[in-house]
C-alpha cells in the first residue's frame, strides 16, 4: 500500500474505485492524509466527513 499522500492519490485515482474520480480522491486525501487507506479499510463511515461524499459514493468505495 502507498504511504505518501502522492502515492495514495495515484493509487485511489487509478480508476480502482468506480464513481470516485480525481476530484473526490483529492478531497478524501486532504481530509485524512496518510491515514486515508486505514480509514477506508477500518472505518469507512468516516468518509461521510468529506464534503460532497454521500451514501452512494461510500457504497461504491465499500464494494470496490
Biopython code that builds the backbone (N, CA, C, O; Angstrom):
import numpy as np
from Bio.PDB.StructureBuilder import StructureBuilder

atoms = [
    (1, "UNK", "N", (0.835, -1.185, 0.000)),
    (1, "UNK", "CA", (0.000, 0.000, 0.000)),
    (1, "UNK", "C", (0.880, 1.249, 0.000)),
    (1, "UNK", "O", (1.936, 1.274, 0.633)),
    (2, "UNK", "N", (0.443, 2.265, -0.703)),
    (2, "UNK", "CA", (1.223, 3.507, -0.736)),
    (2, "UNK", "C", (1.225, 4.191, 0.629)),
    (2, "UNK", "O", (0.253, 4.112, 1.379)),
    (3, "UNK", "N", (2.329, 4.860, 0.935)),
    (3, "UNK", "CA", (2.471, 5.502, 2.239)),
    (3, "UNK", "C", (2.513, 7.024, 2.164)),
    (3, "UNK", "O", (2.406, 7.697, 3.189)),
    (4, "UNK", "N", (2.666, 7.570, 0.968)),
    (4, "UNK", "CA", (2.724, 9.027, 0.830)),
    (4, "UNK", "C", (1.390, 9.548, 0.295)),
    (4, "UNK", "O", (0.614, 8.802, -0.302)),
    (5, "UNK", "N", (1.141, 10.815, 0.514)),
    (5, "UNK", "CA", (-0.091, 11.422, 0.011)),
    (5, "UNK", "C", (-0.145, 11.309, -1.507)),
    (5, "UNK", "O", (-1.188, 10.985, -2.074)),
    (6, "UNK", "N", (0.972, 11.575, -2.158)),
    (6, "UNK", "CA", (1.029, 11.460, -3.619)),
    (6, "UNK", "C", (0.702, 10.025, -4.054)),
    (6, "UNK", "O", (-0.091, 9.816, -4.972)),
    (7, "UNK", "N", (1.305, 9.062, -3.402)),
    (7, "UNK", "CA", (1.067, 7.661, -3.738)),
    (7, "UNK", "C", (-0.370, 7.242, -3.502)),
    (7, "UNK", "O", (-0.943, 6.503, -4.302)),
    (8, "UNK", "N", (-0.955, 7.706, -2.415)),
    (8, "UNK", "CA", (-2.352, 7.381, -2.107)),
    (8, "UNK", "C", (-3.274, 7.979, -3.160)),
    (8, "UNK", "O", (-4.210, 7.320, -3.612)),
    (9, "UNK", "N", (-3.016, 9.225, -3.556)),
    (9, "UNK", "CA", (-3.837, 9.859, -4.596)),
    (9, "UNK", "C", (-3.736, 9.093, -5.909)),
    (9, "UNK", "O", (-4.747, 8.878, -6.577)),
    (10, "UNK", "N", (-2.546, 8.686, -6.280)),
    (10, "UNK", "CA", (-2.359, 7.931, -7.523)),
    (10, "UNK", "C", (-3.044, 6.567, -7.433)),
    (10, "UNK", "O", (-3.689, 6.128, -8.384)),
    (11, "UNK", "N", (-2.902, 5.912, -6.305)),
    (11, "UNK", "CA", (-3.496, 4.591, -6.092)),
    (11, "UNK", "C", (-5.017, 4.651, -6.185)),
    (11, "UNK", "O", (-5.625, 3.879, -6.927)),
    (12, "UNK", "N", (-5.628, 5.556, -5.443)),
    (12, "UNK", "CA", (-7.091, 5.656, -5.441)),
    (12, "UNK", "C", (-7.628, 6.251, -6.737)),
    (12, "UNK", "O", (-8.741, 5.932, -7.155)),
    (13, "UNK", "N", (-6.851, 7.102, -7.364)),
    (13, "UNK", "CA", (-7.289, 7.760, -8.585)),
    (13, "UNK", "C", (-7.052, 6.955, -9.849)),
    (13, "UNK", "O", (-7.314, 7.437, -10.952)),
    (14, "UNK", "N", (-6.564, 5.746, -9.701)),
    (14, "UNK", "CA", (-6.226, 4.925, -10.866)),
    (14, "UNK", "C", (-7.423, 4.136, -11.382)),
    (14, "UNK", "O", (-7.262, 3.035, -11.908)),
    (15, "UNK", "N", (-8.606, 4.686, -11.234)),
    (15, "UNK", "CA", (-9.848, 4.014, -11.648)),
    (15, "UNK", "C", (-10.086, 2.732, -10.873)),
    (15, "UNK", "O", (-10.835, 1.860, -11.313)),
    (16, "UNK", "N", (-9.452, 2.620, -9.729)),
    (16, "UNK", "CA", (-9.618, 1.463, -8.857)),
    (16, "UNK", "C", (-11.047, 1.391, -8.336)),
    (16, "UNK", "O", (-11.619, 0.309, -8.203)),
    (17, "UNK", "N", (-11.611, 2.548, -8.047)),
    (17, "UNK", "CA", (-12.959, 2.611, -7.487)),
    (17, "UNK", "C", (-13.851, 3.361, -8.463)),
    (17, "UNK", "O", (-13.680, 4.563, -8.667)),
    (18, "UNK", "N", (-14.786, 2.670, -9.055)),
    (18, "UNK", "CA", (-15.709, 3.302, -9.996)),
    (18, "UNK", "C", (-16.559, 4.331, -9.267)),
    (18, "UNK", "O", (-17.049, 4.079, -8.166)),
    (19, "UNK", "N", (-16.729, 5.496, -9.892)),
    (19, "UNK", "CA", (-17.550, 6.545, -9.307)),
    (19, "UNK", "C", (-16.790, 7.512, -8.428)),
    (19, "UNK", "O", (-17.341, 8.524, -7.992)),
    (20, "UNK", "N", (-15.528, 7.213, -8.161)),
    (20, "UNK", "CA", (-14.697, 8.099, -7.358)),
    (20, "UNK", "C", (-13.567, 8.596, -8.251)),
    (20, "UNK", "O", (-12.578, 7.897, -8.472)),
    (21, "UNK", "N", (-13.729, 9.804, -8.755)),
    (21, "UNK", "CA", (-12.722, 10.386, -9.641)),
    (21, "UNK", "C", (-11.699, 11.194, -8.876)),
    (21, "UNK", "O", (-11.681, 11.208, -7.645)),
    (22, "UNK", "N", (-10.852, 11.863, -9.628)),
    (22, "UNK", "CA", (-9.775, 12.656, -9.042)),
    (22, "UNK", "C", (-10.278, 13.709, -8.057)),
    (22, "UNK", "O", (-9.644, 13.958, -7.031)),
    (23, "UNK", "N", (-11.407, 14.320, -8.366)),
    (23, "UNK", "CA", (-11.962, 15.368, -7.504)),
    (23, "UNK", "C", (-12.235, 14.831, -6.097)),
    (23, "UNK", "O", (-11.860, 15.449, -5.101)),
    (24, "UNK", "N", (-12.890, 13.683, -6.033)),
    (24, "UNK", "CA", (-13.215, 13.124, -4.724)),
    (24, "UNK", "C", (-12.000, 12.492, -4.059)),
    (24, "UNK", "O", (-11.876, 12.523, -2.835)),
    (25, "UNK", "N", (-11.113, 11.924, -4.848)),
    (25, "UNK", "CA", (-9.876, 11.375, -4.284)),
    (25, "UNK", "C", (-9.115, 12.485, -3.569)),
    (25, "UNK", "O", (-8.653, 12.294, -2.444)),
    (26, "UNK", "N", (-8.982, 13.635, -4.206)),
    (26, "UNK", "CA", (-8.268, 14.759, -3.586)),
    (26, "UNK", "C", (-8.946, 15.197, -2.287)),
    (26, "UNK", "O", (-8.270, 15.464, -1.293)),
    (27, "UNK", "N", (-10.262, 15.271, -2.293)),
    (27, "UNK", "CA", (-10.988, 15.670, -1.076)),
    (27, "UNK", "C", (-10.771, 14.661, 0.052)),
    (27, "UNK", "O", (-10.543, 15.037, 1.201)),
    (28, "UNK", "N", (-10.846, 13.387, -0.293)),
    (28, "UNK", "CA", (-10.673, 12.334, 0.716)),
    (28, "UNK", "C", (-9.268, 12.395, 1.301)),
    (28, "UNK", "O", (-9.095, 12.349, 2.519)),
    (29, "UNK", "N", (-8.267, 12.499, 0.436)),
    (29, "UNK", "CA", (-6.879, 12.523, 0.904)),
    (29, "UNK", "C", (-6.581, 13.814, 1.665)),
    (29, "UNK", "O", (-5.804, 13.787, 2.619)),
    (30, "UNK", "N", (-7.169, 14.927, 1.278)),
    (30, "UNK", "CA", (-6.999, 16.175, 2.041)),
    (30, "UNK", "C", (-7.547, 16.008, 3.453)),
    (30, "UNK", "O", (-6.960, 16.508, 4.412)),
    (31, "UNK", "N", (-8.650, 15.319, 3.579)),
    (31, "UNK", "CA", (-9.291, 15.127, 4.882)),
    (31, "UNK", "C", (-8.477, 14.204, 5.793)),
    (31, "UNK", "O", (-8.313, 14.489, 6.979)),
    (32, "UNK", "N", (-7.968, 13.101, 5.238)),
    (32, "UNK", "CA", (-7.372, 12.060, 6.077)),
    (32, "UNK", "C", (-5.865, 11.883, 5.911)),
    (32, "UNK", "O", (-5.238, 11.162, 6.687)),
    (33, "UNK", "N", (-5.286, 12.526, 4.917)),
    (33, "UNK", "CA", (-3.839, 12.449, 4.726)),
    (33, "UNK", "C", (-3.345, 11.025, 4.566)),
    (33, "UNK", "O", (-3.955, 10.214, 3.869)),
    (34, "UNK", "N", (-2.224, 10.730, 5.226)),
    (34, "UNK", "CA", (-1.631, 9.406, 5.089)),
    (34, "UNK", "C", (-2.439, 8.323, 5.796)),
    (34, "UNK", "O", (-2.120, 7.141, 5.672)),
    (35, "UNK", "N", (-3.467, 8.699, 6.524)),
    (35, "UNK", "CA", (-4.358, 7.720, 7.167)),
    (35, "UNK", "C", (-5.504, 7.294, 6.252)),
    (35, "UNK", "O", (-6.349, 6.499, 6.663)),
    (36, "UNK", "N", (-5.551, 7.800, 5.036)),
    (36, "UNK", "CA", (-6.671, 7.550, 4.126)),
    (36, "UNK", "C", (-6.955, 6.066, 3.936)),
    (36, "UNK", "O", (-8.103, 5.640, 4.060)),
    (37, "UNK", "N", (-5.942, 5.283, 3.642)),
    (37, "UNK", "CA", (-6.144, 3.854, 3.398)),
    (37, "UNK", "C", (-6.686, 3.180, 4.658)),
    (37, "UNK", "O", (-7.594, 2.352, 4.574)),
    (38, "UNK", "N", (-6.141, 3.526, 5.817)),
    (38, "UNK", "CA", (-6.616, 2.946, 7.077)),
    (38, "UNK", "C", (-8.074, 3.307, 7.324)),
    (38, "UNK", "O", (-8.850, 2.465, 7.776)),
    (39, "UNK", "N", (-8.454, 4.540, 7.037)),
    (39, "UNK", "CA", (-9.849, 4.965, 7.213)),
    (39, "UNK", "C", (-10.762, 4.132, 6.323)),
    (39, "UNK", "O", (-11.809, 3.664, 6.770)),
    (40, "UNK", "N", (-10.372, 3.946, 5.070)),
    (40, "UNK", "CA", (-11.192, 3.173, 4.136)),
    (40, "UNK", "C", (-11.302, 1.722, 4.590)),
    (40, "UNK", "O", (-12.376, 1.126, 4.505)),
    (41, "UNK", "N", (-10.206, 1.151, 5.070)),
    (41, "UNK", "CA", (-10.212, -0.252, 5.479)),
    (41, "UNK", "C", (-10.876, -0.473, 6.830)),
    (41, "UNK", "O", (-11.581, -1.465, 7.016)),
    (42, "UNK", "N", (-10.661, 0.440, 7.779)),
    (42, "UNK", "CA", (-11.084, 0.203, 9.157)),
    (42, "UNK", "C", (-12.419, 0.823, 9.548)),
    (42, "UNK", "O", (-13.170, 0.227, 10.319)),
    (43, "UNK", "N", (-12.725, 2.002, 9.033)),
    (43, "UNK", "CA", (-13.972, 2.671, 9.423)),
    (43, "UNK", "C", (-14.444, 3.575, 8.295)),
    (43, "UNK", "O", (-14.323, 4.798, 8.362)),
    (44, "UNK", "N", (-14.975, 2.956, 7.274)),
    (44, "UNK", "CA", (-15.373, 3.653, 6.054)),
    (44, "UNK", "C", (-16.423, 4.740, 6.310)),
    (44, "UNK", "O", (-16.575, 5.653, 5.498)),
    (45, "UNK", "N", (-17.134, 4.650, 7.411)),
    (45, "UNK", "CA", (-18.139, 5.649, 7.756)),
    (45, "UNK", "C", (-17.562, 7.051, 7.901)),
    (45, "UNK", "O", (-18.287, 8.038, 7.775)),
    (46, "UNK", "N", (-16.265, 7.144, 8.164)),
    (46, "UNK", "CA", (-15.624, 8.460, 8.273)),
    (46, "UNK", "C", (-15.627, 9.209, 6.944)),
    (46, "UNK", "O", (-15.442, 10.426, 6.920)),
    (47, "UNK", "N", (-15.835, 8.494, 5.841)),
    (47, "UNK", "CA", (-15.868, 9.176, 4.542)),
    (47, "UNK", "C", (-16.996, 10.201, 4.475)),
    (47, "UNK", "O", (-16.924, 11.147, 3.691)),
    (48, "UNK", "N", (-18.035, 10.023, 5.287)),
    (48, "UNK", "CA", (-19.130, 10.997, 5.312)),
    (48, "UNK", "C", (-18.664, 12.362, 5.817)),
    (48, "UNK", "O", (-19.367, 13.357, 5.639)),
    (49, "UNK", "N", (-17.494, 12.421, 6.442)),
    (49, "UNK", "CA", (-16.938, 13.689, 6.921)),
    (49, "UNK", "C", (-16.411, 14.545, 5.768)),
    (49, "UNK", "O", (-16.187, 15.744, 5.935)),
    (50, "UNK", "N", (-16.215, 13.935, 4.612)),
    (50, "UNK", "CA", (-15.669, 14.635, 3.448)),
    (50, "UNK", "C", (-16.803, 15.343, 2.712)),
    (50, "UNK", "O", (-17.823, 14.733, 2.390)),
    (51, "UNK", "N", (-16.617, 16.625, 2.453)),
    (51, "UNK", "CA", (-17.641, 17.409, 1.759)),
    (51, "UNK", "C", (-17.978, 16.790, 0.402)),
    (51, "UNK", "O", (-17.090, 16.493, -0.397)),
    (52, "UNK", "N", (-19.263, 16.602, 0.162)),
    (52, "UNK", "CA", (-19.731, 16.080, -1.119)),
    (52, "UNK", "C", (-19.843, 14.575, -1.191)),
    (52, "UNK", "O", (-20.379, 14.043, -2.163)),
    (53, "UNK", "N", (-19.349, 13.879, -0.188)),
    (53, "UNK", "CA", (-19.433, 12.416, -0.187)),
    (53, "UNK", "C", (-20.767, 12.023, 0.428)),
    (53, "UNK", "O", (-21.083, 12.376, 1.564)),
    (54, "UNK", "N", (-21.520, 11.299, -0.342)),
    (54, "UNK", "CA", (-22.834, 10.839, 0.101)),
    (54, "UNK", "C", (-22.868, 9.318, 0.135)),
    (54, "UNK", "O", (-21.884, 8.651, -0.188)),
    (55, "UNK", "N", (-24.000, 8.791, 0.526)),
    (55, "UNK", "CA", (-24.153, 7.352, 0.725)),
    (55, "UNK", "C", (-23.772, 6.540, -0.513)),
    (55, "UNK", "O", (-23.109, 5.510, -0.396)),
    (56, "UNK", "N", (-24.183, 6.992, -1.688)),
    (56, "UNK", "CA", (-23.909, 6.242, -2.914)),
    (56, "UNK", "C", (-22.400, 6.098, -3.151)),
    (56, "UNK", "O", (-21.932, 5.021, -3.520)),
    (57, "UNK", "N", (-21.651, 7.163, -2.943)),
    (57, "UNK", "CA", (-20.196, 7.094, -3.162)),
    (57, "UNK", "C", (-19.519, 6.222, -2.110)),
    (57, "UNK", "O", (-18.601, 5.465, -2.426)),
    (58, "UNK", "N", (-19.962, 6.324, -0.879)),
    (58, "UNK", "CA", (-19.395, 5.464, 0.167)),
    (58, "UNK", "C", (-19.679, 4.002, -0.172)),
    (58, "UNK", "O", (-18.823, 3.138, 0.020)),
    (59, "UNK", "N", (-20.872, 3.733, -0.673)),
    (59, "UNK", "CA", (-21.229, 2.375, -1.083)),
    (59, "UNK", "C", (-20.294, 1.888, -2.195)),
    (59, "UNK", "O", (-19.868, 0.733, -2.179)),
    (60, "UNK", "N", (-19.976, 2.749, -3.148)),
    (60, "UNK", "CA", (-19.064, 2.379, -4.237)),
    (60, "UNK", "C", (-17.682, 2.021, -3.696)),
    (60, "UNK", "O", (-17.069, 1.046, -4.131)),
    (61, "UNK", "N", (-17.204, 2.810, -2.754)),
    (61, "UNK", "CA", (-15.902, 2.530, -2.149)),
    (61, "UNK", "C", (-15.963, 1.199, -1.412)),
    (61, "UNK", "O", (-15.054, 0.378, -1.534)),
    (62, "UNK", "N", (-17.010, 0.986, -0.663)),
    (62, "UNK", "CA", (-17.170, -0.250, 0.111)),
    (62, "UNK", "C", (-17.170, -1.475, -0.804)),
    (62, "UNK", "O", (-16.569, -2.498, -0.475)),
    (63, "UNK", "N", (-17.837, -1.373, -1.941)),
    (63, "UNK", "CA", (-17.961, -2.504, -2.856)),
    (63, "UNK", "C", (-16.680, -2.782, -3.631)),
    (63, "UNK", "O", (-16.481, -3.893, -4.122)),
    (64, "UNK", "N", (-15.825, -1.795, -3.741)),
    (64, "UNK", "CA", (-14.592, -1.977, -4.513)),
    (64, "UNK", "C", (-13.426, -2.100, -3.584)),
    (64, "UNK", "O", (-12.292, -2.260, -4.035)),
]
sb = StructureBuilder()
sb.init_structure("model")
sb.init_model(0)
sb.init_chain("A")
sb.init_seg("    ")
for serial, (resi, resn, name, xyz) in enumerate(atoms, 1):
    if name == "N":
        sb.init_residue(resn, " ", resi, " ")
    sb.init_atom(name, np.array(xyz, "f"), 0.0, 1.0, " ", f" {name:<3s}", serial, name[0])
structure = sb.get_structure()
